[in-house]
Amino acid sequence: MLCKLPAGGAADSAGIKVGDIITKIDNVTVNKMSELRRYIYTKNPVDKVTITVMRSGKERNFDIILGKK
């Protein structure tokens, strides 16, 4: 799933870039934005999650504190 990120959001601050393809959150595979949202909705605004993305053919992990800018 291709990332579309708001500037200054938690993912942007963590280093995730527009064009990264999100493949997992906390090692749970996600294929649709609805799956990602459903998972995030189970978390609290201060929880830390690990987002796995594909960038330039390489897998990268980013730790994100939800709700943090």
PDB file of N, CA, C and O in Angstrom:
ATOM      1  N   MET A   1       0.848  -1.156   0.000  1.00  0.00           N
ATOM      2  CA  MET A   1       0.000   0.000   0.000  1.00  0.00           C
ATOM      3  C   MET A   1       0.898   1.225   0.000  1.00  0.00           C
ATOM      4  O   MET A   1       1.759   1.363   0.869  1.00  0.00           O
ATOM      5  N   LEU A   2       0.708   2.105  -0.954  1.00  0.00           N
ATOM      6  CA  LEU A   2       1.526   3.295  -1.142  1.00  0.00           C
ATOM      7  C   LEU A   2       1.186   4.341  -0.099  1.00  0.00           C
ATOM      8  O   LEU A   2       0.011   4.604   0.159  1.00  0.00           O
ATOM      9  N   CYS A   3       2.211   4.942   0.507  1.00  0.00           N
ATOM     10  CA  CYS A   3       2.007   5.934   1.563  1.00  0.00           C
ATOM     11  C   CYS A   3       1.607   7.290   1.013  1.00  0.00           C
ATOM     12  O   CYS A   3       2.173   7.776   0.033  1.00  0.00           O
ATOM     13  N   LYS A   4       0.636   7.882   1.651  1.00  0.00           N
ATOM     14  CA  LYS A   4       0.268   9.279   1.438  1.00  0.00           C
ATOM     15  C   LYS A   4       0.258   9.893   2.830  1.00  0.00           C
ATOM     16  O   LYS A   4      -0.652   9.627   3.615  1.00  0.00           O
ATOM     17  N   LEU A   5       1.248  10.703   3.145  1.00  0.00           N
ATOM     18  CA  LEU A   5       1.435  11.160   4.512  1.00  0.00           C
ATOM     19  C   LEU A   5       1.177  12.642   4.688  1.00  0.00           C
ATOM     20  O   LEU A   5       1.546  13.453   3.838  1.00  0.00           O
ATOM     21  N   PRO A   6       0.537  12.994   5.804  1.00  0.00           N
ATOM     22  CA  PRO A   6       0.426  14.410   6.115  1.00  0.00           C
ATOM     23  C   PRO A   6       1.783  14.933   6.599  1.00  0.00           C
ATOM     24  O   PRO A   6       2.471  14.276   7.381  1.00  0.00           O
ATOM     25  N   ALA A   7       2.151  16.113   6.127  1.00  0.00           N
ATOM     26  CA  ALA A   7       3.417  16.709   6.554  1.00  0.00           C
ATOM     27  C   ALA A   7       3.381  16.964   8.058  1.00  0.00           C
ATOM     28  O   ALA A   7       2.387  17.461   8.589  1.00  0.00           O
ATOM     29  N   GLY A   8       4.467  16.621   8.734  1.00  0.00           N
ATOM     30  CA  GLY A   8       4.583  16.876  10.160  1.00  0.00           C
ATOM     31  C   GLY A   8       3.918  15.857  11.050  1.00  0.00           C
ATOM     32  O   GLY A   8       3.927  16.010  12.271  1.00  0.00           O
ATOM     33  N   GLY A   9       3.334  14.809  10.470  1.00  0.00           N
ATOM     34  CA  GLY A   9       2.699  13.770  11.271  1.00  0.00           C
ATOM     35  C   GLY A   9       3.736  12.818  11.863  1.00  0.00           C
ATOM     36  O   GLY A   9       4.933  12.958  11.613  1.00  0.00           O
ATOM     37  N   ALA A  10       3.268  11.851  12.647  1.00  0.00           N
ATOM     38  CA  ALA A  10       4.169  10.908  13.311  1.00  0.00           C
ATOM     39  C   ALA A  10       5.004  10.109  12.316  1.00  0.00           C
ATOM     40  O   ALA A  10       6.201   9.919  12.528  1.00  0.00           O
ATOM     41  N   ALA A  11       4.390   9.640  11.239  1.00  0.00           N
ATOM     42  CA  ALA A  11       5.125   8.856  10.239  1.00  0.00           C
ATOM     43  C   ALA A  11       6.171   9.714   9.530  1.00  0.00           C
ATOM     44  O   ALA A  11       7.292   9.266   9.292  1.00  0.00           O
ATOM     45  N   ASP A  12       5.804  10.934   9.198  1.00  0.00           N
ATOM     46  CA  ASP A  12       6.744  11.869   8.566  1.00  0.00           C
ATOM     47  C   ASP A  12       7.925  12.129   9.492  1.00  0.00           C
ATOM     48  O   ASP A  12       9.076  12.107   9.056  1.00  0.00           O
ATOM     49  N   SER A  13       7.647  12.371  10.748  1.00  0.00           N
ATOM     50  CA  SER A  13       8.705  12.637  11.724  1.00  0.00           C
ATOM     51  C   SER A  13       9.623  11.441  11.933  1.00  0.00           C
ATOM     52  O   SER A  13      10.805  11.607  12.235  1.00  0.00           O
ATOM     53  N   ALA A  14       9.079  10.230  11.772  1.00  0.00           N
ATOM     54  CA  ALA A  14       9.875   9.013  11.964  1.00  0.00           C
ATOM     55  C   ALA A  14      10.767   8.708  10.764  1.00  0.00           C
ATOM     56  O   ALA A  14      11.696   7.908  10.869  1.00  0.00           O
ATOM     57  N   GLY A  15      10.485   9.351   9.606  1.00  0.00           N
ATOM     58  CA  GLY A  15      11.320   9.130   8.435  1.00  0.00           C
ATOM     59  C   GLY A  15      10.649   8.382   7.306  1.00  0.00           C
ATOM     60  O   GLY A  15      11.282   8.114   6.285  1.00  0.00           O
ATOM     61  N   ILE A  16       9.366   8.034   7.466  1.00  0.00           N
ATOM     62  CA  ILE A  16       8.643   7.402   6.370  1.00  0.00           C
ATOM     63  C   ILE A  16       8.376   8.469   5.321  1.00  0.00           C
ATOM     64  O   ILE A  16       7.994   9.594   5.643  1.00  0.00           O
ATOM     65  N   LYS A  17       8.582   8.101   4.060  1.00  0.00           N
ATOM     66  CA  LYS A  17       8.479   9.070   2.967  1.00  0.00           C
ATOM     67  C   LYS A  17       7.337   8.735   2.016  1.00  0.00           C
ATOM     68  O   LYS A  17       6.918   7.584   1.900  1.00  0.00           O
ATOM     69  N   VAL A  18       6.849   9.763   1.342  1.00  0.00           N
ATOM     70  CA  VAL A  18       5.849   9.547   0.301  1.00  0.00           C
ATOM     71  C   VAL A  18       6.464   8.603  -0.725  1.00  0.00           C
ATOM     72  O   VAL A  18       7.601   8.800  -1.155  1.00  0.00           O
ATOM     73  N   GLY A  19       5.722   7.593  -1.111  1.00  0.00           N
ATOM     74  CA  GLY A  19       6.226   6.602  -2.055  1.00  0.00           C
ATOM     75  C   GLY A  19       6.658   5.308  -1.394  1.00  0.00           C
ATOM     76  O   GLY A  19       6.767   4.283  -2.066  1.00  0.00           O
ATOM     77  N   ASP A  20       6.911   5.331  -0.071  1.00  0.00           N
ATOM     78  CA  ASP A  20       7.195   4.089   0.639  1.00  0.00           C
ATOM     79  C   ASP A  20       5.949   3.209   0.581  1.00  0.00           C
ATOM     80  O   ASP A  20       4.826   3.714   0.584  1.00  0.00           O
ATOM     81  N   ILE A  21       6.148   1.917   0.529  1.00  0.00           N
ATOM     82  CA  ILE A  21       5.035   0.974   0.497  1.00  0.00           C
ATOM     83  C   ILE A  21       4.971   0.271   1.843  1.00  0.00           C
ATOM     84  O   ILE A  21       5.870  -0.490   2.198  1.00  0.00           O
ATOM     85  N   ILE A  22       3.900   0.530   2.594  1.00  0.00           N
ATOM     86  CA  ILE A  22       3.732  -0.101   3.903  1.00  0.00           C
ATOM     87  C   ILE A  22       3.345  -1.552   3.691  1.00  0.00           C
ATOM     88  O   ILE A  22       2.389  -1.855   2.977  1.00  0.00           O
ATOM     89  N   THR A  23       4.103  -2.452   4.321  1.00  0.00           N
ATOM     90  CA  THR A  23       3.821  -3.878   4.189  1.00  0.00           C
ATOM     91  C   THR A  23       3.384  -4.513   5.507  1.00  0.00           C
ATOM     92  O   THR A  23       2.665  -5.512   5.507  1.00  0.00           O
ATOM     93  N   LYS A  24       3.820  -3.931   6.641  1.00  0.00           N
ATOM     94  CA  LYS A  24       3.481  -4.503   7.946  1.00  0.00           C
ATOM     95  C   LYS A  24       3.396  -3.408   8.997  1.00  0.00           C
ATOM     96  O   LYS A  24       4.007  -2.347   8.877  1.00  0.00           O
ATOM     97  N   ILE A  25       2.616  -3.704  10.033  1.00  0.00           N
ATOM     98  CA  ILE A  25       2.613  -2.898  11.249  1.00  0.00           C
ATOM     99  C   ILE A  25       2.733  -3.872  12.409  1.00  0.00           C
ATOM    100  O   ILE A  25       1.920  -4.787  12.543  1.00  0.00           O
ATOM    101  N   ASP A  26       3.739  -3.679  13.243  1.00  0.00           N
ATOM    102  CA  ASP A  26       4.035  -4.602  14.351  1.00  0.00           C
ATOM    103  C   ASP A  26       4.082  -6.049  13.868  1.00  0.00           C
ATOM    104  O   ASP A  26       3.558  -6.953  14.518  1.00  0.00           O
ATOM    105  N   ASN A  27       4.718  -6.248  12.720  1.00  0.00           N
ATOM    106  CA  ASN A  27       4.917  -7.564  12.118  1.00  0.00           C
ATOM    107  C   ASN A  27       3.619  -8.227  11.635  1.00  0.00           C
ATOM    108  O   ASN A  27       3.604  -9.428  11.368  1.00  0.00           O
ATOM    109  N   VAL A  28       2.537  -7.456  11.523  1.00  0.00           N
ATOM    110  CA  VAL A  28       1.274  -7.937  10.970  1.00  0.00           C
ATOM    111  C   VAL A  28       1.172  -7.406   9.541  1.00  0.00           C
ATOM    112  O   VAL A  28       1.208  -6.195   9.324  1.00  0.00           O
ATOM    113  N   THR A  29       1.046  -8.304   8.573  1.00  0.00           N
ATOM    114  CA  THR A  29       0.970  -7.898   7.173  1.00  0.00           C
ATOM    115  C   THR A  29      -0.303  -7.105   6.914  1.00  0.00           C
ATOM    116  O   THR A  29      -1.392  -7.489   7.340  1.00  0.00           O
ATOM    117  N   VAL A  30      -0.141  -5.976   6.196  1.00  0.00           N
ATOM    118  CA  VAL A  30      -1.293  -5.172   5.777  1.00  0.00           C
ATOM    119  C   VAL A  30      -1.223  -4.988   4.270  1.00  0.00           C
ATOM    120  O   VAL A  30      -0.164  -4.697   3.714  1.00  0.00           O
ATOM    121  N   ASN A  31      -2.377  -5.165   3.609  1.00  0.00           N
ATOM    122  CA  ASN A  31      -2.457  -5.020   2.161  1.00  0.00           C
ATOM    123  C   ASN A  31      -3.345  -3.860   1.743  1.00  0.00           C
ATOM    124  O   ASN A  31      -3.299  -3.416   0.596  1.00  0.00           O
ATOM    125  N   LYS A  32      -4.149  -3.372   2.673  1.00  0.00           N
ATOM    126  CA  LYS A  32      -5.092  -2.296   2.365  1.00  0.00           C
ATOM    127  C   LYS A  32      -5.029  -1.245   3.455  1.00  0.00           C
ATOM    128  O   LYS A  32      -4.690  -1.539   4.600  1.00  0.00           O
ATOM    129  N   MET A  33      -5.360  -0.014   3.088  1.00  0.00           N
ATOM    130  CA  MET A  33      -5.388   1.069   4.058  1.00  0.00           C
ATOM    131  C   MET A  33      -6.369   0.751   5.182  1.00  0.00           C
ATOM    132  O   MET A  33      -6.120   1.098   6.337  1.00  0.00           O
ATOM    133  N   SER A  34      -7.477   0.096   4.858  1.00  0.00           N
ATOM    134  CA  SER A  34      -8.467  -0.240   5.890  1.00  0.00           C
ATOM    135  C   SER A  34      -7.874  -1.183   6.937  1.00  0.00           C
ATOM    136  O   SER A  34      -8.224  -1.084   8.114  1.00  0.00           O
ATOM    137  N   GLU A  35      -6.989  -2.090   6.537  1.00  0.00           N
ATOM    138  CA  GLU A  35      -6.341  -2.996   7.492  1.00  0.00           C
ATOM    139  C   GLU A  35      -5.405  -2.225   8.406  1.00  0.00           C
ATOM    140  O   GLU A  35      -5.347  -2.483   9.609  1.00  0.00           O
ATOM    141  N   LEU A  36      -4.676  -1.282   7.835  1.00  0.00           N
ATOM    142  CA  LEU A  36      -3.770  -0.456   8.633  1.00  0.00           C
ATOM    143  C   LEU A  36      -4.569   0.371   9.638  1.00  0.00           C
ATOM    144  O   LEU A  36      -4.232   0.408  10.821  1.00  0.00           O
ATOM    145  N   ARG A  37      -5.611   1.023   9.174  1.00  0.00           N
ATOM    146  CA  ARG A  37      -6.450   1.844  10.061  1.00  0.00           C
ATOM    147  C   ARG A  37      -7.076   1.000  11.163  1.00  0.00           C
ATOM    148  O   ARG A  37      -7.082   1.404  12.326  1.00  0.00           O
ATOM    149  N   ARG A  38      -7.601  -0.169  10.807  1.00  0.00           N
ATOM    150  CA  ARG A  38      -8.230  -1.048  11.795  1.00  0.00           C
ATOM    151  C   ARG A  38      -7.239  -1.391  12.904  1.00  0.00           C
ATOM    152  O   ARG A  38      -7.601  -1.391  14.081  1.00  0.00           O
ATOM    153  N   TYR A  39      -5.998  -1.683  12.540  1.00  0.00           N
ATOM    154  CA  TYR A  39      -4.980  -2.023  13.529  1.00  0.00           C
ATOM    155  C   TYR A  39      -4.673  -0.810  14.405  1.00  0.00           C
ATOM    156  O   TYR A  39      -4.612  -0.924  15.629  1.00  0.00           O
ATOM    157  N   ILE A  40      -4.479   0.347  13.778  1.00  0.00           N
ATOM    158  CA  ILE A  40      -4.134   1.555  14.536  1.00  0.00           C
ATOM    159  C   ILE A  40      -5.252   1.941  15.494  1.00  0.00           C
ATOM    160  O   ILE A  40      -4.986   2.434  16.590  1.00  0.00           O
ATOM    161  N   TYR A  41      -6.506   1.720  15.091  1.00  0.00           N
ATOM    162  CA  TYR A  41      -7.638   2.068  15.961  1.00  0.00           C
ATOM    163  C   TYR A  41      -7.668   1.244  17.244  1.00  0.00           C
ATOM    164  O   TYR A  41      -8.348   1.621  18.198  1.00  0.00           O
ATOM    165  N   THR A  42      -6.938   0.121  17.284  1.00  0.00           N
ATOM    166  CA  THR A  42      -6.885  -0.686  18.506  1.00  0.00           C
ATOM    167  C   THR A  42      -5.840  -0.162  19.481  1.00  0.00           C
ATOM    168  O   THR A  42      -5.726  -0.662  20.601  1.00  0.00           O
ATOM    169  N   LYS A  43      -5.078   0.840  19.061  1.00  0.00           N
ATOM    170  CA  LYS A  43      -3.986   1.386  19.867  1.00  0.00           C
ATOM    171  C   LYS A  43      -4.379   2.696  20.537  1.00  0.00           C
ATOM    172  O   LYS A  43      -5.361   3.333  20.155  1.00  0.00           O
ATOM    173  N   ASN A  44      -3.607   3.086  21.532  1.00  0.00           N
ATOM    174  CA  ASN A  44      -3.770   4.377  22.197  1.00  0.00           C
ATOM    175  C   ASN A  44      -2.860   5.408  21.536  1.00  0.00           C
ATOM    176  O   ASN A  44      -1.865   5.040  20.913  1.00  0.00           O
ATOM    177  N   PRO A  45      -3.188   6.695  21.664  1.00  0.00           N
ATOM    178  CA  PRO A  45      -2.392   7.746  21.006  1.00  0.00           C
ATOM    179  C   PRO A  45      -0.923   7.789  21.412  1.00  0.00           C
ATOM    180  O   PRO A  45      -0.117   8.368  20.684  1.00  0.00           O
ATOM    181  N   VAL A  46      -0.545   7.204  22.535  1.00  0.00           N
ATOM    182  CA  VAL A  46       0.857   7.241  22.972  1.00  0.00           C
ATOM    183  C   VAL A  46       1.594   5.922  22.737  1.00  0.00           C
ATOM    184  O   VAL A  46       2.760   5.792  23.107  1.00  0.00           O
ATOM    185  N   ASP A  47       0.915   4.936  22.118  1.00  0.00           N
ATOM    186  CA  ASP A  47       1.537   3.642  21.858  1.00  0.00           C
ATOM    187  C   ASP A  47       2.600   3.747  20.768  1.00  0.00           C
ATOM    188  O   ASP A  47       2.509   4.571  19.858  1.00  0.00           O
ATOM    189  N   LYS A  48       3.609   2.887  20.891  1.00  0.00           N
ATOM    190  CA  LYS A  48       4.650   2.801  19.863  1.00  0.00           C
ATOM    191  C   LYS A  48       4.345   1.601  18.968  1.00  0.00           C
ATOM    192  O   LYS A  48       4.023   0.517  19.454  1.00  0.00           O
ATOM    193  N   VAL A  49       4.450   1.808  17.660  1.00  0.00           N
ATOM    194  CA  VAL A  49       4.278   0.727  16.694  1.00  0.00           C
ATOM    195  C   VAL A  49       5.493   0.712  15.767  1.00  0.00           C
ATOM    196  O   VAL A  49       6.188   1.717  15.613  1.00  0.00           O
ATOM    197  N   THR A  50       5.732  -0.433  15.161  1.00  0.00           N
ATOM    198  CA  THR A  50       6.787  -0.551  14.170  1.00  0.00           C
ATOM    199  C   THR A  50       6.136  -0.727  12.806  1.00  0.00           C
ATOM    200  O   THR A  50       5.364  -1.660  12.582  1.00  0.00           O
ATOM    201  N   ILE A  51       6.466   0.193  11.897  1.00  0.00           N
ATOM    202  CA  ILE A  51       5.949   0.146  10.538  1.00  0.00           C
ATOM    203  C   ILE A  51       7.064  -0.382   9.637  1.00  0.00           C
ATOM    204  O   ILE A  51       8.184   0.127   9.666  1.00  0.00           O
ATOM    205  N   THR A  52       6.756  -1.401   8.838  1.00  0.00           N
ATOM    206  CA  THR A  52       7.706  -1.937   7.873  1.00  0.00           C
ATOM    207  C   THR A  52       7.289  -1.442   6.494  1.00  0.00           C
ATOM    208  O   THR A  52       6.128  -1.560   6.103  1.00  0.00           O
ATOM    209  N   VAL A  53       8.255  -0.884   5.760  1.00  0.00           N
ATOM    210  CA  VAL A  53       7.985  -0.376   4.421  1.00  0.00           C
ATOM    211  C   VAL A  53       8.999  -0.952   3.444  1.00  0.00           C
ATOM    212  O   VAL A  53      10.083  -1.396   3.825  1.00  0.00           O
ATOM    213  N   MET A  54       8.614  -0.929   2.177  1.00  0.00           N
ATOM    214  CA  MET A  54       9.550  -1.223   1.091  1.00  0.00           C
ATOM    215  C   MET A  54       9.923   0.121   0.481  1.00  0.00           C
ATOM    216  O   MET A  54       9.052   0.904   0.102  1.00  0.00           O
ATOM    217  N   ARG A  55      11.222   0.380   0.390  1.00  0.00           N
ATOM    218  CA  ARG A  55      11.726   1.601  -0.229  1.00  0.00           C
ATOM    219  C   ARG A  55      12.882   1.205  -1.133  1.00  0.00           C
ATOM    220  O   ARG A  55      13.870   0.625  -0.683  1.00  0.00           O
ATOM    221  N   SER A  56      12.748   1.519  -2.382  1.00  0.00           N
ATOM    222  CA  SER A  56      13.798   1.213  -3.369  1.00  0.00           C
ATOM    223  C   SER A  56      14.181  -0.264  -3.321  1.00  0.00           C
ATOM    224  O   SER A  56      15.358  -0.612  -3.422  1.00  0.00           O
ATOM    225  N   GLY A  57      13.178  -1.127  -3.166  1.00  0.00           N
ATOM    226  CA  GLY A  57      13.421  -2.562  -3.173  1.00  0.00           C
ATOM    227  C   GLY A  57      13.978  -3.134  -1.887  1.00  0.00           C
ATOM    228  O   GLY A  57      14.288  -4.324  -1.827  1.00  0.00           O
ATOM    229  N   LYS A  58      14.113  -2.306  -0.848  1.00  0.00           N
ATOM    230  CA  LYS A  58      14.646  -2.781   0.430  1.00  0.00           C
ATOM    231  C   LYS A  58      13.621  -2.576   1.528  1.00  0.00           C
ATOM    232  O   LYS A  58      12.904  -1.576   1.557  1.00  0.00           O
ATOM    233  N   GLU A  59      13.567  -3.550   2.434  1.00  0.00           N
ATOM    234  CA  GLU A  59      12.665  -3.458   3.569  1.00  0.00           C
ATOM    235  C   GLU A  59      13.306  -2.613   4.666  1.00  0.00           C
ATOM    236  O   GLU A  59      14.479  -2.786   4.996  1.00  0.00           O
ATOM    237  N   ARG A  60      12.512  -1.694   5.227  1.00  0.00           N
ATOM    238  CA  ARG A  60      12.999  -0.830   6.311  1.00  0.00           C
ATOM    239  C   ARG A  60      11.941  -0.787   7.397  1.00  0.00           C
ATOM    240  O   ARG A  60      10.745  -0.840   7.111  1.00  0.00           O
ATOM    241  N   ASN A  61      12.385  -0.690   8.656  1.00  0.00           N
ATOM    242  CA  ASN A  61      11.477  -0.592   9.799  1.00  0.00           C
ATOM    243  C   ASN A  61      11.599   0.784  10.433  1.00  0.00           C
ATOM    244  O   ASN A  61      12.687   1.352  10.525  1.00  0.00           O
ATOM    245  N   PHE A  62      10.450   1.311  10.870  1.00  0.00           N
ATOM    246  CA  PHE A  62      10.398   2.599  11.543  1.00  0.00           C
ATOM    247  C   PHE A  62       9.556   2.466  12.798  1.00  0.00           C
ATOM    248  O   PHE A  62       8.436   1.957  12.751  1.00  0.00           O
ATOM    249  N   ASP A  63      10.094   2.924  13.925  1.00  0.00           N
ATOM    250  CA  ASP A  63       9.332   2.966  15.166  1.00  0.00           C
ATOM    251  C   ASP A  63       8.630   4.313  15.245  1.00  0.00           C
ATOM    252  O   ASP A  63       9.245   5.365  15.070  1.00  0.00           O
ATOM    253  N   ILE A  64       7.341   4.260  15.510  1.00  0.00           N
ATOM    254  CA  ILE A  64       6.509   5.461  15.526  1.00  0.00           C
ATOM    255  C   ILE A  64       5.713   5.495  16.804  1.00  0.00           C
ATOM    256  O   ILE A  64       5.134   4.484  17.201  1.00  0.00           O
ATOM    257  N   ILE A  65       5.672   6.644  17.459  1.00  0.00           N
ATOM    258  CA  ILE A  65       4.780   6.855  18.582  1.00  0.00           C
ATOM    259  C   ILE A  65       3.538   7.518  18.016  1.00  0.00           C
ATOM    260  O   ILE A  65       3.599   8.636  17.505  1.00  0.00           O
ATOM    261  N   LEU A  66       2.426   6.834  18.106  1.00  0.00           N
ATOM    262  CA  LEU A  66       1.181   7.342  17.525  1.00  0.00           C
ATOM    263  C   LEU A  66       0.802   8.664  18.177  1.00  0.00           C
ATOM    264  O   LEU A  66       0.970   8.840  19.384  1.00  0.00           O
ATOM    265  N   GLY A  67       0.305   9.569  17.394  1.00  0.00           N
ATOM    266  CA  GLY A  67      -0.147  10.848  17.904  1.00  0.00           C
ATOM    267  C   GLY A  67       0.956  11.845  18.162  1.00  0.00           C
ATOM    268  O   GLY A  67       0.680  12.990  18.522  1.00  0.00           O
ATOM    269  N   LYS A  68       2.225  11.430  17.984  1.00  0.00           N
ATOM    270  CA  LYS A  68       3.348  12.339  18.214  1.00  0.00           C
ATOM    271  C   LYS A  68       3.700  13.064  16.927  1.00  0.00           C
ATOM    272  O   LYS A  68       3.734  12.463  15.853  1.00  0.00           O
ATOM    273  N   LYS A  69       3.958  14.351  17.040  1.00  0.00           N
ATOM    274  CA  LYS A  69       4.348  15.144  15.870  1.00  0.00           C
ATOM    275  C   LYS A  69       5.792  15.549  15.980  1.00  0.00           C
ATOM    276  O   LYS A  69       6.314  16.224  15.092  1.00  0.00           O
TER     277      LYS A  69
END
